[in-house]
């Protein structure tokens, strides 16, 4: 699968996951569970924004190695793959 296809697939999956979580969130009445869902959605959004910023300008993004490790685990990719994608995006 090409890099662009993988990025598009990940984007679609994240959008679908967010939609499902929003539906679940709207139907949950227990306050603790609502807080948990809200936290999960914030973390997902933050990692998505961080990786987007990083891919658009790797040298200008203040991303620590710990954040890169967290994102790579969350996305199921290696840090090397993230860096490879960043280099490809930068060349465009």
Backbone as numpy.savetxt, mean C-alpha at the origin, in Angstrom:
# Nx Ny Nz CAx CAy CAz Cx Cy Cz
4.43 -11.90 -15.39 3.58 -10.72 -15.39 4.48 -9.48 -15.39
4.16 -8.53 -16.24 4.95 -7.30 -16.34 4.78 -6.46 -15.08
5.78 -5.61 -14.82 5.74 -4.74 -13.64 4.49 -3.87 -13.66
4.17 -3.25 -14.81 2.99 -2.39 -14.90 1.72 -3.16 -14.57
1.65 -4.42 -15.04 0.49 -5.26 -14.76 0.38 -5.55 -13.27
1.54 -5.80 -12.63 1.55 -6.08 -11.19 1.09 -4.86 -10.40
1.55 -3.68 -10.82 1.14 -2.45 -10.12 -0.36 -2.23 -10.28
-0.86 -2.42 -11.50 -2.30 -2.24 -11.74 -3.11 -3.26 -10.94
-2.64 -4.51 -10.92 -3.35 -5.56 -10.17 -3.37 -5.21 -8.68
-2.23 -4.77 -8.14 -2.17 -4.39 -6.72 -3.11 -3.23 -6.44
-3.14 -2.26 -7.34 -4.01 -1.10 -7.18 -5.47 -1.53 -7.15
-5.86 -2.41 -8.08 -7.24 -2.90 -8.13 -7.60 -3.68 -6.87
-6.65 -4.51 -6.39 -6.92 -5.31 -5.20 -7.07 -4.42 -3.97
-6.24 -3.39 -3.88 -6.33 -2.48 -2.73 -7.66 -1.73 -2.77
-8.07 -1.28 -3.95 -9.36 -0.58 -4.07 -10.51 -1.50 -3.68
-10.46 -2.75 -4.13 -11.51 -3.71 -3.80 -11.52 -3.99 -2.30
-10.34 -4.14 -1.70 -10.26 -4.39 -0.26 -10.83 -3.22 0.53
-10.51 -2.01 0.09 -11.05 -0.81 0.76 -12.56 -0.75 0.64
-13.10 -1.08 -0.53 -14.55 -1.09 -0.72 -15.21 -2.09 0.22
-14.62 -3.31 0.30 -15.18 -4.34 1.19 -15.11 -3.90 2.65
-13.99 -3.29 3.03 -13.86 -2.84 4.41 -14.85 -1.72 4.72
-15.10 -0.84 3.74 -16.08 0.22 3.96 -17.48 -0.35 4.16
-17.82 -1.37 3.37 -19.14 -2.02 3.51 -19.24 -2.66 4.89
-18.18 -3.40 5.27 -18.18 -4.05 6.59 -18.24 -2.99 7.70
-17.46 -1.94 7.54 -17.40 -0.86 8.53 -18.78 -0.25 8.75
-19.50 -0.03 7.68 -20.83 0.57 7.78 -21.83 -0.35 8.48
-21.57 -1.66 8.44 -22.51 -2.62 9.02 -22.10 -3.13 10.40
-21.04 -2.59 10.94 -20.57 -3.04 12.26 -21.04 -2.04 13.31
-21.66 -2.56 14.35 -22.15 -1.67 15.39 -21.25 -1.65 16.61
-20.48 -2.72 16.83 -19.63 -2.78 18.02 -18.48 -1.78 17.89
-18.37 -0.87 18.85 -17.43 0.24 18.77 -15.98 -0.22 18.64
-15.56 -1.24 19.41 -14.17 -1.70 19.35 -13.82 -2.24 17.97
-14.76 -2.93 17.36 -14.51 -3.49 16.03 -14.44 -2.37 15.00
-15.28 -1.35 15.17 -15.24 -0.20 14.26 -13.89 0.51 14.35
-13.37 0.65 15.57 -12.06 1.29 15.76 -10.97 0.46 15.09
-11.05 -0.87 15.24 -10.07 -1.76 14.62 -10.10 -1.62 13.10
-11.29 -1.64 12.51 -11.40 -1.49 11.06 -10.86 -0.13 10.61
-11.16 0.90 11.37 -10.67 2.23 11.04 -9.15 2.26 11.04
-8.55 1.62 12.02 -7.09 1.55 12.13 -6.49 0.80 10.94
-7.10 -0.32 10.57 -6.62 -1.11 9.43 -6.69 -0.29 8.15
-7.79 0.42 7.96 -7.95 1.23 6.75 -6.93 2.35 6.70
-6.67 2.98 7.85 -5.66 4.05 7.89 -4.28 3.52 7.54
-3.93 2.36 8.10 -2.61 1.78 7.82 -2.48 1.41 6.35
-3.54 0.84 5.79 -3.52 0.47 4.38 -3.36 1.72 3.51
-4.12 2.75 3.83 -4.04 4.00 3.08 -2.65 4.62 3.20
-2.11 4.63 4.42 -0.79 5.21 4.64 0.29 4.46 3.87
0.24 3.12 3.89 1.28 2.37 3.18 1.13 2.57 1.68
-0.11 2.68 1.21 -0.34 2.89 -0.21 0.19 4.26 -0.64
-0.06 5.29 0.19 0.44 6.63 -0.13 1.96 6.69 -0.05
2.54 6.04 0.96 4.00 6.03 1.10 4.66 5.38 -0.10
4.13 4.23 -0.51 4.76 3.52 -1.63 4.55 4.32 -2.92
3.40 4.99 -3.05 3.17 5.83 -4.22 4.14 6.99 -4.29
4.36 7.64 -3.14 5.33 8.74 -3.08 6.73 8.23 -3.40
7.05 7.07 -2.83 8.38 6.51 -3.03 8.61 6.16 -4.50
7.60 5.57 -5.13 7.75 5.17 -6.53 7.81 6.38 -7.45
7.12 7.45 -7.08 7.15 8.62 -7.96 8.46 9.39 -7.85
9.08 9.36 -6.68 10.36 10.05 -6.51 11.15 9.43 -5.37
11.84 8.31 -5.64 12.54 7.56 -4.59 13.57 8.38 -3.82
14.24 9.31 -4.51 15.30 10.05 -3.84 14.76 11.15 -2.93
13.54 11.59 -3.18 12.97 12.71 -2.42 12.04 12.24 -1.30
11.84 10.93 -1.17 10.92 10.41 -0.17 11.70 10.05 1.08
11.27 10.58 2.19 11.92 10.28 3.47 11.36 8.99 4.05
11.69 7.89 3.42 11.19 6.59 3.83 12.31 5.85 4.55
12.08 5.49 5.81 13.12 4.79 6.56 13.18 3.33 6.12
14.27 2.67 6.45 14.40 1.26 6.09 13.34 0.43 6.81
12.96 0.84 8.04 11.92 0.12 8.77 10.58 0.23 8.04
10.29 1.42 7.52 9.03 1.61 6.78 9.04 0.78 5.50
10.19 0.75 4.82 10.29 -0.07 3.61 10.06 -1.54 3.92
10.61 -2.01 5.03 10.43 -3.42 5.43 8.96 -3.69 5.72
8.30 -2.79 6.46 6.87 -2.97 6.75 6.05 -3.02 5.47
6.33 -2.09 4.56 5.59 -2.04 3.30 5.84 -3.29 2.48
7.09 -3.74 2.42 7.40 -4.93 1.62 6.67 -6.15 2.17
6.58 -6.26 3.50 5.85 -7.39 4.11 4.36 -7.28 3.82
3.83 -6.07 3.95 2.40 -5.84 3.71 2.03 -6.16 2.26
2.90 -5.78 1.32 2.62 -5.96 -0.10 3.09 -7.30 -0.63
3.83 -8.07 0.19 4.30 -9.38 -0.25 5.36 -9.30 -1.33
6.18 -8.26 -1.27 7.28 -8.11 -2.23 8.56 -7.86 -1.45
9.69 -8.06 -2.10 10.97 -7.79 -1.44 11.32 -6.31 -1.61
12.21 -5.85 -0.75 12.67 -4.46 -0.87 13.36 -4.27 -2.21
14.10 -5.28 -2.66 14.75 -5.19 -3.97 13.73 -4.98 -5.08
12.57 -5.66 -4.99 11.53 -5.47 -6.01 10.98 -4.05 -5.97
10.80 -3.52 -4.76 10.33 -2.13 -4.64 11.34 -1.18 -5.28
12.62 -1.40 -4.99 13.66 -0.54 -5.55 13.74 -0.68 -7.07
13.58 -1.92 -7.57 13.57 -2.14 -9.03 12.43 -1.38 -9.69
11.25 -1.45 -9.07 10.09 -0.75 -9.62 10.34 0.76 -9.59
10.91 1.24 -8.48 11.20 2.67 -8.36 12.15 3.13 -9.45
13.16 2.31 -9.75 14.10 2.67 -10.81 13.42 2.71 -12.16
12.52 1.73 -12.41 11.79 1.71 -13.69 10.90 2.93 -13.82
10.20 3.27 -12.74 9.31 4.42 -12.77 10.10 5.70 -13.00
11.26 5.79 -12.35 12.09 6.99 -12.47 12.59 7.18 -13.90
12.84 6.06 -14.62 13.35 6.14 -15.99 12.30 6.65 -16.96
11.01 6.48 -16.62 9.93 6.88 -17.54 9.84 8.37 -17.66
